[in-house]
Amino acid sequence: MDAIKATAASWMTDFFDANTREEVKKLIENDPEELKERFYKDLEFGTGGMRGVMGVGTNRINKYTLGKNTQGLSNYLKKSFPNEDLKVVIAYDCRHNSDTLSRTVAEIFSANGIQVYLFSKLRTTPELSFAVRHLGCHVGIVLTASHNPPEYNGYKVYWGDGGQIVPPQDGEIIAEINSLSFEDIQLNANSNLIQSIDTEVDEAFFVASVKNGNFNAAGKDDFKIVFTSLHGTSITAIPEVLKRAGYNNVTIIEEQAEPDGSFPTVQSPNPEEPEALSMAIKKAEEIGADMVVGTDPDSDRLGIAVRNLEGQMELLNGNQTMVLMTKFLLDQHKKKGFKGNEFIATTIVSTPMMEQMAKAYGVEFKTALTGFKWIGKMIKDFPDSYFVGGGEESFGYMVGDFVRDKDAVTSTLLACEIAADAKAKGSSFYEELIKCYVNFGFYKENLVSLTKKGISGAEEIKQMLKDFKENPVESVQGSKVVWIEDYNTSIATNVQTGEEKNIDLPKSNVLIYETEDGTRIAARPSGTEPKVKFYISTNAKLEKEADFKSVNSQLDTKIQGILAELNL
C-alpha cells in the first residue's frame, strides 16, 4: 500500500491540474480502497488498445494517462519516420468526455510538431480506419470504449495500413510510453497543426461503403428495415449509406438516435445483448419489418434480427451472420470467376463452419487470435492474397479490405442486400442460413461471459483459467476429448496418442478442448473488459432443410448439457 500511496502522491505536484490534485488528496485521506483501485497499476493495452473506467489515477482513463500514451506514440513515430512530415487522424465516439479528450490528444500531437486531422464531430470507428489511408496518415486514433458501460472510455491506435497496431509495434510503443514520466508530456499546443475534417472524408467513405456493400439486390423497395444506432455514432453513416444503396423503407428508432454516452434506453449498448435491440424488435413487429439492425456506440459491431420460420423476429448471433455474409460474398466472386488467391478469415473461438465453407468453395481459410487486429494484419502480411470477407463471433465483420477493422456500416448494407435478394426470390435470410447448415454442417455455438470487476475479479479470472487448465476436461456429453490446444505454450496435444503439434500463432491466454465428435470448448479472459469467456461449439449433420427444427432442438439440448457439466 505504501507504493500505491507514493504513486498517488506523485499526482499532487504542480504539473497536475488543481481538480486532479484535490481529488487525489481526498482519496488519500478518506478512501484507501478506491485509492488502491485507481493507482495499483497502469492501464494496459489489450486486444483493442487501451480501455478503462474514466477518472483520476494511473488505472483510469484521463487526460494524463491518454497524454502519456500520446507522447510515447509521438516519440515512437519520430524514431520510426525520422525524415517525414508526420500526420495523424483522430476520431471520437459518443462517450462522455470523448470530445474533450480527443482535443487533448490532438493538442499533444501538435505540440510534438505532428500534423493532426481531427474530425469536427463524432464519427464511426470504420470511418477512422478508412481515413488513415485516405488521408495518407502514419497513425489513426479513435476515442471509444466500444460497447462497455457508460463509465468507460478508451484509445485505439491504428497504423498507416488502417489496421490496429500489432506486434512488434504495440510492444515497442508500450515500452516507449513506459519510459516516460507524466511530466514528459508536451502540452504546448500548436493550433496551426490541427485541421478540422468532416464532409470530404465522409463522402469518400460513403462512396466506398456503397461500392463494397451494394450488389444491386432485387426487391429493395419492398424491403422494410428497422435501424437503431443505440445512441452511438452509426447515425452519422448507416442511414445515408442505406439511402444511397436504394433502401428507402428504413425506420429509425428515434428514442435511440440521439448520441448519448449515458445510453439511457438500454442496460448495455451492446447488440450482442437481446435487451439492447428490444425496442427495435418491438417496432419491427408493429410495422411488419423484415429486418432489425442495431450497432454498438462506435459502429464496428452489428446485431441483426430477422424473421424465423414462424415469422417471429429472432436475434441472430455473430457466427450466423458471419457465415451467411461470407457465403454471399463468395457466391459473388464465384460468378466473376475465382482468381485462385482469395481467402476468408475468422478467429480461433468463432464457428468451425467458416473452415468447412472455405473447403467447399476451394478458397484459402485463415484463422487468427481473438481481436480484429489480427484479421487486419493478415491483409498486410499476405499482399498477394485477396481478402473476400471475414469476421468473429462477437458480432464483427469486415467486407473486403478498404476498411481494416470490423465495420458495421458496410456490413449492415451487406446484410440488407442478402435479405432483400432472398425475399425477392421467395426465400429469407433465415432460410438461406438453414441452407448453409445443410451444405456445410449444422454448427451451433453458445457463449458464457462472466464479469469479475476490480483487483479481486482479476485474481478470480486468473484462478478460473488456471483451474480449467490444471483440471482438464476428459469428455463432453460422452464424447472423449482428443485435442487440447494451449495457446499459452503454442502446443496442441492429442491426449489419446500423445502427439504434439505447434500452434503457429502468437502466444495468448486461451485454452481449447476438442472432442471426438467435433465439439469445441474454449476459455479466455477478455482483453478489454473484466470478463472471462467460455465458448462452446457443437455440430450435427443436417440432411435436409425440413429437419432443421428437430436437429436444432437436439443441439440446444446438447449445449445445455455441456453447460451443466462445466457448472457454467
N, C-alpha and C positions, 0 to 999 in steps of 0.2 A: 504493500500500500504506500510505502514511503516513495517508491519510484513513481507511482501514479501521481502522488501529490506534487512531486518535483516537476513532472511533466506539466501538470496543470498550472503550477506556479510560473512556469516559463511563459504562460499566456497572459501574465499580469504586467508585462513590460509595455513601454510606450508605443511599441510597434503595432500593438493590437488596439482596436478602437475602444472607446470608453464603455460602450454597451457590453462588449465581449468581456472586458476586464471585470465589470460589475457582476456579470452572470457567473464567471468563474469564481469570484470571491464568495458569492452566495453558496455555490456548490461546495466549496472547501469548508465553509463554516457550518452548513446546515444539512447537507445531503451526501454523505460519503458513498452510498450505494450508487446513486446516479453519477457522481463524480467518477467512480470506478468504471461504469458502463461507457462513459464518454471518453475516457483517457487511457483505458487499459491497453489499447493497441491503436495502430494506424489503420485507416480504411485501406483495403487492398483491391487490386484489380481481379475481377472474376471472369466468367465466360462472356460477359457483356460490358466490360470496362469496370468503372467504379460506381457503386450504388450503395446508398445507405440512408439512414434517418437524418433529417436536417436538424441542425442545432450547433451549439458551441462544443468544440472538442476535437481531438485528433481522430476519434472514431465516429465522426459525424460529417455530413456534407455542409460546408460553409465556404465563405469566400476565401478563407485561408487554406483549407485543405485542397480546394479546387485551384487556388492560386499557386500552391506549391506544385501541383500536377502540371499546370500550365507553364510555370517557369522551367521545370525539368524538361518538359517537352520542347520548349523553345531552345534550351541549351542543346538538346539532342538533335534538333533539326539543323542547327548551325554547324554541328560537328559532321552531320550526315551529308549536308549540301553546302559546303563551305563557300562556294563561289556563285551561289544562285540567289536571286531575289525571292525570298520565301513568301508563300501565300497560304492562307488558312481560310476555310469557310466554316461558319458557326450557325447552327440552328438550335431551336429550343421548343419544348412542347408546352402543354397547358398547366404544368405543375406550379404550385406556389413557389415563388422566387426564381423560376426559370428565366424570366426576362432580365431580372437584375443580375443574376449570377452569370448569365451569358454575356452581359455587358462587361462585367468584371473580367471575365476570361478574355474578351476581345481587347480590353484596355491593357492587360498584361502582355498579350502577344504584341500589341502595338508598341508598348514600352521597350520591347526587345527588337524593334525595328522590322517587325513582320507585318506584311500587308494582310488585312483582315476583311473578309466579306461577311457581313452579319445580316441575317435575314431580319427584315423590319418587324415581322410578327411571327407568331408560331407557325411551324411547318412540320411536315411528316419526316420521320427518320429516312424512309426510302428516297425522299427528295434530297435530303442532305447527302446520302451516298451517291446519288446521281450527280449532284452539284460539284462534288470533289473533282471528278473527271471533266465535267462540262466546263468548269472554270480553270482547269489546269492547276489545281492546288496540290500542295505537298501533303496536307493533312486536313481532315474534317473533324469537327467536334459537334456532338449533339447533347444538349442538356435534357435528360429524360431519366425516368425510372420505370419506363415501360408500364406494366400493369400492377406495380407494387402499390401498397396502401398510400393514402394522401400524405403521410408524414415523410415519405421518401423523395429523394431526387438522385440524380446521377450524372455521369460524364462518360460518354462513349467516344473512343478515338478511332478515326478511320484514316488509313494510309492513302497514298496517292492513287492506288488502283481502285479506290472506292470501297474496299473491304475493311473490316475491323482489323486492328493490329493483332498480329500473331507472333509466335516465337520465330526468331530470337528477339525481334524488335520490342515486344512487350516487356521482356525481362530487362533489356538494355535501358528502356525508358524508365522502368521502375527503379533500376539502380541509380539512374541519373536523379530521379526525384528524391530517392532516399539519401543521396549525398548532400542534399540541401537542408538548410535551416529555413524556417519561415521568413526570417529577416532577409533572405536572399531574393525574395520575390520583388521584381521590378514593378513599381506601382505608378510611375510617372507616365501616364498615357500620352500617346501621340495621336491626336484625333484625326490628323491628316491621313493616317494609315488605316482608318476604319471606314469602310464604304458600306452603305446600306443597300441590300439587294431584295428584290421581290418578284415583280411580274415577268421580267425577262426570263429568269430561271424557271418560274412556274410554267410558262408557255412551253419551253423546251421539254420540261418533264412531262407535261400533259401529252404533248405530241408523241413522245417516246413510249409512254404508258399505253396509249391507244394503239400505236403501231405494234407493240409486243403482245397486247392482250386481246385485241379485236380480230376475230376470224370471220367476220361477216355472217354471223349466225342468222338463221331464219327465225321468224316469229318474235322479233323484238317488240313490236307494237302490242302484242298480245301477252307480254310477259310482265307480271307485277312483282316489284321488288319493294321490301321494307328495309330501310337502312338506318342504322344508328351509329353515331360516332362515339357514344358513351362519354360525352363531354370532352373528347380529345381532338387531335389535330386533323383527323381524316376528313372533317367537314370542309377543310380547305382544298381538298383534291378529289375525293371519290365522286361527289355529285357531278362535278364538272367533267370528269373522265367518262362517267356513265352516259352523260348527256351527249358528249362528242361521239361516243360509240353507237348512238342511236337508241338509247334507253330513255324513253320519255315518261314511263309509268313508274316513277320512283317516289315512294312515300318516305319522308324523313321524320324520325321521331323528334319532334321539336323540343320536347322537355329535356332531351339529352343532347341537343345540337349545339348549345352554348358551351364553349370550352370553359372548364371549371375544375381546378385542381382538387376541390373537395369531393368531387364525384357524388353529388347529393342524392341521386336517384338509385344508386347501386351499392351493394355491400362491398363489391370489388369490381373495378373496371376491366375485368379480365374475361374475354369472350370464351375462355375455357370453362367458365363457371355458368351453368344453366341460368342462374338467377340474373346474371348480367343482361341476358337477352330476353328476359320475361316480358318486358314492356313492348318490345318489338314483336315478339311472337303473338302477344295478345292482339296487337293491331293487325298482324297478318291474318289471324283467324277472323277478325271483324270484316276485313275488306276482301278476303279470299285471295291473298297474295300467294305467289308461287315460291318465293324465297325470302329469307331474312338474312341480312349480313350485318355483323357488328364488328367493330375494330377496337383495339386497345388504344390507350392515350397517345402513343407515338406512331400508331398506324403501321406497325410491322407485323402484327398478328391479326388474323380474322377468324371469326366464328360464323358458321353457316347453319341455318336450319332450313330444311326442305320438307315437302310432303312425303310421308311414308306410304306404304301400300294401303293403309286405312284412310289415307287422305288427311292425316294429322301432321302438324308441324313437328319435326323431330330434329334435335340438335345433333349434328354430326361431329365426330372427333377429328383431330388433326390428321391422323393416319388415313381416315376415309377420304377426306377432301384431297389430301396429297396424292393418293392413289388415282383417283379419277381425273384430277388435273394433269397428272403426268401421262396417263393413258391418252387423254385427249391431245396433248402436245405431241406425243409420239405418233399418233394417227395422222396429225397434220404434216409432220415431217416425212412420214412414210409415203403419203400421197405425192409429195415432191420428189421422193427418192432419197433414201439414206446415203450419205457420203462415206460412211464407214468410220467416222471419228466422233460420233455422237456419244454422250454419256448422260446418265441421270444419277442423282446422289441423294443420300439421306444419312441419318445418324445411327449410331450403334443401339440406341434404345427405341428406335422407330420400327414400324412394321416390316417383317421379313418379306412381305408381299412385294415390296419395291424390287427386290432382287429377282424374284420369280418373274416379274413383268419384264425386267431388262433381258432376262434369258429368252423369254418368248418373242421379244422384238429384235433380238440379236444386237442389242446395244450394250455398251460398257456400263457396269454398275460400280459406283464408288461409295464407300461408307466412311464416315468421319465421327470424331468425338462429338458429344453434345455441345451445342453452341454454333450459331450460323456462321461464325467467323471461319470455321474450318471448311465449310462448303465454298465460301468466297475464296478461300486460299487455293482450293483445287483449280479454279479458273486461272489463277495466276501461275500455279505450278505446272499446268498442262496446257500451254498456249496453243498447241496444235490440235487439241481436242475441242469439241463443241458442246457446250452445256445446254441441254434442252430445257431442263427444269428439275426442281427437287425441293425437298422440304424436310421438316421434322415433325414429330408427333405433337409438339407443343404449339400447334396452330400457326406455324410459319411456313411460307412458301415463296419461292423465287422463280420468276418466269424469264428464262434467258439470262443474259449477263449484263444488261445495260444498267441495272442496279446490282450492287454486290452485297446485298443483305436481304433478309426476308422483307417482303414488300406486299402489304395488304392492299395497296392501291391497284396495282396491275392484277393481283390475284383475285380481287373482287370482280374486276371486269371479266377475267377468265372464267370464274365460276358462273357468272351470269351467261356467258357465251355457251358454256356446256349445257346449262339448264334450259336456256331458250331454244337451243338447237334440238335438244332431246324432246322438249314439249312439242315443237313443230313437227317432229317425226312420230308423234303418238307415244312417246316414252316419257321418262322423267329422270332427273338427276339421281334419285334413289334407285330406280330400276337399272340405270346404267351402272351404278355401283354394284348391284347384285350380279350383273353380267361379268364384272371384273372378278367376283368371287368364284364364279363358275370357271372362268378362263385361267385364273392364276392361283386358285386356292382360297378358301374362306379363312382369313386370318382375323382374329378379334382380339383387341387389346383393352387393357384396363390400367389406370394409373392411380396409385395411392400416394398422396402427398401429405406429409406430417410436418406441421410448423413447430419449431422449437426456438424461442427467442432468447437473446441475451447470452451471457457467458455460460450459464448452466445449460442453456439449449445447445450451444456449440459443442459442449462436452457430451451431452446426451446423444447428439447426432453421431459424434465420433465413436461412441461406445456401441451404438446400434449397428454401425457398419462393421466394426471390429467383431462383434458377435456373429454377424451374418457370414463373415469370412472364416472365423475360427471354429464355428459350429456348422459345417457345410450341410446343405440340403442334400439328402441321398436319393429321394424320389419325390415326384409331384403327381398327386392323384393316380398313384400306382405305376407311373412311368419313371424308370430309373434315370437319374442324372448321368449324362455321358460326358459332357464338356463343362469345365469351369474356366471361364475367361477372366483373368485377373489383370486389369489394365494398369494397376499399380506396379506390377512386375513385368508387364508386357508378355506374359506367358499364358497360353491356353493349354489346359491339361485334360487329357482323356482319362477320366477316373476309372474306366473299365480296363484299359490296356496300359496305362502309364505313359502313353505317347504325349510328347510336348511339342507345341508349335509356337513360334514367335508371333506376337501381335505387332504388325507394322504400323503402329500409330503412336503418337506421343503418350507418355505416361499420364494416367488420370485415375482418380479415386472412384473407379467403377468396378463392380463385380457382377458377372452374368453367369447364370446356370442355364444349361440347355439339356433337355431330356430326350429320350429315345423317340418320342412322338412329336418332337419339334417345339414343345412348349419352352418358352424362354422367360426367365425371371431376372431382372436387372435391378441393382440398387446403386444409388449415387446421392451425394449431397448436392443441393442446388449451388451454382456458382454465384448467384445474385440475390438469393433470399435465404432466410434462416429455416431451411426446409431439408428434409431427407425424402427422397422419392423412390418408390418401388414401381417398376414397370413389368406388367405381365402380358405375354403374348401367347395365345394358343390358336390352334387351327384344326380344320377338318376339311374333307373333300365335299364340295357341293356339286352333285351330278347335274342338277337342272334347277332353273330358277324357281320352279314350283315347290322345291324342297327348302327354300330359304328359311321360312318361319320355324320349321322343326329343327333344322341344324343350328340356327341362331339361338334357339332356346337351349339346345344341348351345350353350346359353347358358353352361354350365360351361366348355366348350372356348374360347368367345369370351373369357370373363373371364381364363382362364389366358393367352391370347394377349395381352391388354391388359397384364397384369402383367409379362409378358416384355418387351413393347415399352417399358414405363416403367421397367424394371430394378427392379421392386419385389418 
